Amino acid sequence: MQENKAESLCGVKNYLRKEFELDDNDVEEMIDEYFKNMDSLIEKGGEQSRGAAWGELARTGHSIKGASANIGANIMSETGKALELGAREEKKDECEQALKKLRADFDNLREQRVNE
C-alpha cells in the first residue's frame, strides 16, 4: 500500500476524460456512482472484518480494487488489493489497516469533492 500518497479527484477526472473520452457530465455521473458504491463497500468490509467473514471480505476487497481501477483511483485500487489478499490469508490486522486507509482515502476524496 502507498502509505503517504493521497488520491487526487482532479487526477481521477482527468483519467476518465482521457481514457474514455467522457464529457464533464458523464465524468460527474461516474464519480457519483463510485461515491455511492464505495461508501457502502467500505462499511460492508468493516462488518465482514469484525465478523471474520474472510471469503466475503476478499470479494469486497476485489470489488473495491476493480471499481477504483475503473475510474483511475489507483491508490484506492492498490489498497483494495491489499484488503483482498489480507482476507484470503485471514490476516485481521492487515485487513483492518487496509480498511482504515480506504476510509481515510475515501474521506479525502469526498472532501475534495465538497471543496470543488
C-alpha positions as CSV (number, residue, x, y, z in Angstrom):
1,M,0.0,0.0,0.0
2,Q,1.1,3.5,-0.7
3,E,1.2,4.9,2.8
4,N,1.9,8.6,2.2
5,K,0.2,9.4,-1.0
6,A,-3.4,10.7,-1.4
7,E,-5.8,10.1,-4.2
8,S,-6.5,13.2,-6.3
9,L,-10.0,13.9,-7.5
10,C,-8.6,16.0,-10.3
11,G,-6.4,13.1,-11.4
12,V,-9.5,10.8,-11.4
13,K,-11.4,13.2,-13.6
14,N,-8.5,13.7,-16.0
15,Y,-8.2,9.9,-16.3
16,L,-11.9,9.5,-17.1
17,R,-11.8,12.2,-19.7
18,K,-8.7,10.9,-21.3
19,E,-9.2,7.1,-21.2
20,F,-12.9,7.1,-22.0
21,E,-13.3,10.4,-23.8
22,L,-16.1,11.4,-21.5
23,D,-17.6,14.9,-21.2
24,D,-17.9,16.6,-17.9
25,N,-21.5,15.4,-17.3
26,D,-20.5,11.7,-17.8
27,V,-17.4,12.2,-15.6
28,E,-19.6,13.5,-12.8
29,E,-22.1,10.7,-13.2
30,M,-19.3,8.1,-12.9
31,I,-17.9,9.7,-9.9
32,D,-21.3,10.0,-8.3
33,E,-21.9,6.2,-8.8
34,Y,-18.4,5.5,-7.4
35,F,-19.1,7.5,-4.3
36,K,-22.4,5.8,-3.7
37,N,-21.0,2.3,-4.1
38,M,-17.6,2.8,-2.4
39,D,-19.1,4.2,0.9
40,S,-21.3,1.0,1.2
41,L,-18.4,-1.3,0.2
42,I,-16.1,0.1,2.9
43,E,-18.9,-0.2,5.5
44,K,-19.6,-3.7,4.4
45,G,-15.9,-4.6,4.6
46,G,-15.7,-3.3,8.2
47,E,-18.6,-5.6,9.2
48,Q,-17.1,-8.5,7.4
49,S,-13.8,-8.0,9.1
50,R,-15.3,-7.8,12.5
51,G,-17.2,-11.0,11.8
52,A,-14.2,-12.7,10.3
53,A,-16.1,-13.4,7.1
54,W,-12.9,-13.9,5.1
55,G,-14.4,-15.1,1.8
56,E,-16.9,-12.3,1.7
57,L,-14.2,-9.7,2.7
58,A,-11.9,-10.9,-0.1
59,R,-14.8,-10.4,-2.6
60,T,-15.4,-6.9,-1.2
61,G,-11.7,-6.1,-1.5
62,H,-11.8,-7.3,-5.1
63,S,-14.8,-5.1,-5.8
64,I,-13.1,-2.1,-4.3
65,K,-10.0,-2.8,-6.3
66,G,-11.9,-3.1,-9.6
67,A,-14.2,-0.2,-9.1
68,S,-11.3,2.1,-8.1
69,A,-9.2,0.9,-11.0
70,N,-12.1,1.6,-13.4
71,I,-12.1,5.3,-12.6
72,G,-8.4,5.7,-12.2
73,A,-8.3,5.8,-8.4
74,N,-5.1,3.8,-8.3
75,I,-4.2,4.2,-4.7
76,M,-7.6,3.1,-3.6
77,S,-7.3,0.2,-6.0
78,E,-4.0,-0.9,-4.6
79,T,-5.4,-0.8,-1.1
80,G,-8.4,-2.8,-2.2
81,K,-6.0,-5.4,-3.5
82,A,-4.2,-5.4,-0.1
83,L,-7.6,-6.0,1.6
84,E,-8.4,-8.8,-0.8
85,L,-5.1,-10.6,-0.2
86,G,-5.2,-10.0,3.6
87,A,-8.7,-11.6,3.7
88,R,-7.6,-14.6,1.7
89,E,-4.8,-15.1,4.2
90,E,-7.1,-14.4,7.1
91,K,-4.9,-11.7,8.4
92,K,-7.1,-9.5,10.5
93,D,-4.5,-6.8,11.3
94,E,-3.7,-6.3,7.6
95,C,-7.4,-6.1,6.8
96,E,-8.1,-3.6,9.5
97,Q,-5.1,-1.5,8.3
98,A,-6.4,-1.6,4.7
99,L,-9.9,-0.7,5.7
100,K,-8.6,2.2,7.8
101,K,-6.6,3.5,4.8
102,L,-9.5,3.0,2.5
103,R,-11.8,5.0,4.8
104,A,-9.2,7.8,5.1
105,D,-8.5,8.0,1.4
106,F,-12.2,7.9,0.5
107,D,-13.0,10.6,3.0
108,N,-10.2,12.7,1.5
109,L,-11.7,12.3,-2.0
110,R,-15.1,13.2,-0.6
111,E,-13.6,16.4,1.0
112,Q,-12.0,17.3,-2.3
113,R,-15.5,16.9,-4.0
114,V,-17.1,19.1,-1.4
115,N,-14.5,21.8,-1.8
116,E,-14.7,22.0,-5.6
